[in-house]
Amino acid sequence: MKEKIKKYIGGILLLVGSFTTTYELFGFKHSYYGSDGGLSGFGGRLSETVVDPAVYYYYSNESLLLLSVGVSLIVLGILIIKKINN
């Protein structure tokens, strides 16, 4: 049993790292700021400080951590596979 685990540990790490990295790569969040430029005030006049809305995308701290763990697992899996093949 130990021999099989030793034989496939590089591939398993590579697979887990690839899945984690891909899953977290598309796990970004979004938000927006600014006003929608609607009518405000008495008589429906436009407000003087109309800001066009802007959407921004970002990764949370958890996503960044899991991205780095996934890339580390990929590199570790590749190094183990190279070591076993040599």
Residue frames relative to the residue before (quaternion, step in Angstrom):
aa qw qx qy qz dx dy dz
M 1.0000 0.0000 0.0000 0.0000 0.00 0.00 0.00
K 0.6554 0.5180 -0.3151 0.4503 3.57 0.95 -0.88
E 0.6287 0.5487 -0.3369 0.4361 3.57 1.04 -0.76
K 0.6543 0.5073 -0.3112 0.4665 3.57 0.99 -0.81
I 0.6442 0.5067 -0.3257 0.4714 3.59 0.99 -0.80
K 0.6556 0.5038 -0.3123 0.4678 3.58 0.93 -0.85
K 0.6547 0.5334 -0.3110 0.4361 3.56 1.03 -0.80
Y 0.8048 0.3174 -0.1360 0.4827 3.58 0.91 -0.90
I 0.4122 0.7360 -0.4695 0.2607 3.62 1.20 0.00
G 0.6269 0.5419 -0.3368 0.4471 3.63 1.01 -0.71
G 0.6767 0.4877 -0.2835 0.4732 3.56 0.95 -0.88
I 0.6362 0.5233 -0.3253 0.4643 3.55 1.05 -0.78
L 0.6574 0.5007 -0.3069 0.4722 3.59 0.93 -0.89
L 0.6406 0.5230 -0.3153 0.4654 3.56 1.01 -0.82
L 0.6697 0.4993 -0.2931 0.4650 3.58 0.96 -0.85
V 0.6709 0.4865 -0.2962 0.4748 3.60 0.90 -0.92
G 0.6571 0.5132 -0.3072 0.4588 3.59 0.99 -0.82
S 0.6506 0.5108 -0.3143 0.4659 3.56 0.99 -0.80
F 0.6600 0.5031 -0.3095 0.4642 3.58 0.95 -0.85
T 0.6704 0.5036 -0.3038 0.4523 3.59 0.88 -0.95
T 0.6698 0.5008 -0.3031 0.4568 3.58 0.90 -0.89
T 0.6790 0.4861 -0.2952 0.4643 3.58 0.88 -0.91
Y 0.6529 0.5221 -0.3155 0.4491 3.58 0.95 -0.86
E 0.7288 0.4238 -0.2425 0.4800 3.58 0.88 -0.89
L 0.5590 0.6044 -0.3933 0.4093 3.60 1.17 -0.46
F 0.7428 0.3522 -0.2054 0.5311 3.56 1.08 -0.71
G 0.5469 0.6344 -0.3832 0.3894 3.59 1.25 0.26
F 0.3125 0.7641 -0.5161 0.2284 3.59 1.07 0.59
K 0.3365 -0.7264 0.5678 0.1916 3.53 -1.23 0.51
H 0.1863 -0.7818 0.5829 0.1196 3.56 -1.21 0.31
S 0.0120 -0.7598 0.6500 0.0077 3.50 -1.31 0.42
Y 0.2275 -0.7667 0.5781 0.1619 3.57 -1.25 0.07
Y 0.1204 -0.7654 0.6257 0.0908 3.50 -1.31 0.36
G 0.5952 0.5384 -0.4370 0.4061 3.54 -1.25 0.39
S 0.5055 -0.6266 0.4894 0.3352 3.54 -1.30 0.12
D 0.5448 -0.6339 0.4410 0.3270 3.51 -1.25 0.27
G 0.4970 -0.6955 0.4050 0.3245 3.59 1.27 0.12
G 0.3546 0.7550 -0.4823 0.2677 3.56 1.17 0.52
L 0.6394 -0.5140 0.4051 0.4035 3.52 -1.32 0.01
S 0.0426 0.7959 -0.6028 0.0362 3.55 -0.98 0.75
G 0.7077 0.4542 -0.3304 0.4287 3.53 -1.25 0.30
F 0.6683 -0.4972 0.3752 0.4066 3.54 -1.35 0.12
G 0.8136 0.2382 -0.1891 0.4955 3.56 -0.88 0.91
G 0.5315 -0.6738 0.3932 0.3299 3.59 1.20 0.18
R 0.3380 0.7323 -0.5279 0.2661 3.60 1.08 0.56
L 0.5287 -0.6168 0.4762 0.3366 3.53 -1.14 0.62
S 0.4811 -0.6525 0.4921 0.3172 3.54 -0.99 0.72
E 0.5540 -0.6520 0.4134 0.3115 3.56 -1.09 0.66
T 0.7485 0.3406 -0.2063 0.5303 3.58 1.11 -0.50
V 0.1242 0.7935 -0.5781 0.1441 3.56 0.47 1.20
V 0.0752 -0.7822 0.6184 0.0067 3.53 -0.77 1.09
D 0.4350 -0.6845 0.5129 0.2814 3.55 -0.83 0.94
P 0.4788 -0.6733 0.4696 0.3113 3.57 -0.92 0.81
A 0.1134 -0.7782 0.6149 0.0581 3.52 -1.13 0.66
V 0.2581 -0.7468 0.5954 0.1452 3.54 -1.02 0.83
Y 0.0258 -0.7888 0.6136 0.0243 3.55 -1.01 0.80
Y 0.2912 -0.7493 0.5812 0.1266 3.50 -1.19 0.75
Y 0.0474 0.8009 -0.5938 0.0606 3.57 -1.05 0.72
Y 0.3787 -0.6735 0.5822 0.2529 3.52 -1.37 0.33
S 0.4228 -0.6800 0.5294 0.2804 3.57 -0.97 0.80
N 0.6718 -0.4936 0.3601 0.4188 3.57 -1.27 0.26
E 0.6257 0.5340 -0.3374 0.4578 3.59 1.05 -0.70
S 0.6536 0.5099 -0.3168 0.4609 3.58 0.97 -0.82
L 0.6484 0.5115 -0.3228 0.4623 3.58 0.97 -0.80
L 0.6437 0.5163 -0.3191 0.4662 3.58 1.01 -0.79
L 0.6970 0.4621 -0.2795 0.4718 3.59 0.88 -0.90
L 0.5853 0.5504 -0.3700 0.4665 3.60 1.14 -0.53
S 0.6876 0.4701 -0.2892 0.4718 3.58 0.89 -0.90
V 0.6255 0.5143 -0.3433 0.4758 3.62 1.04 -0.67
G 0.6512 0.5251 -0.3152 0.4482 3.59 0.96 -0.81
V 0.6624 0.4825 -0.3044 0.4855 3.58 0.95 -0.84
S 0.6321 0.5261 -0.3301 0.4634 3.60 1.02 -0.75
L 0.6552 0.5005 -0.3139 0.4708 3.60 0.99 -0.76
I 0.6160 0.5339 -0.3471 0.4636 3.58 1.05 -0.69
V 0.6759 0.4847 -0.2943 0.4707 3.57 0.86 -0.95
L 0.6555 0.5094 -0.3131 0.4613 3.59 0.94 -0.86
G 0.6456 0.5182 -0.3162 0.4633 3.59 0.99 -0.79
I 0.6495 0.5043 -0.3173 0.4724 3.60 0.97 -0.81
L 0.6610 0.5056 -0.3112 0.4589 3.60 0.94 -0.84
I 0.6527 0.4999 -0.3187 0.4716 3.60 0.98 -0.78
I 0.6447 0.5112 -0.3270 0.4648 3.61 0.95 -0.81
K 0.6498 0.5049 -0.3219 0.4682 3.60 0.96 -0.80
K 0.6547 0.5174 -0.3150 0.4521 3.59 0.97 -0.84
I 0.6613 0.4993 -0.3052 0.4693 3.60 0.99 -0.83
N 0.6858 0.4918 -0.2899 0.4514 3.61 0.97 -0.79
N 0.6749 0.4805 -0.3079 0.4678 3.63 1.12 -0.45
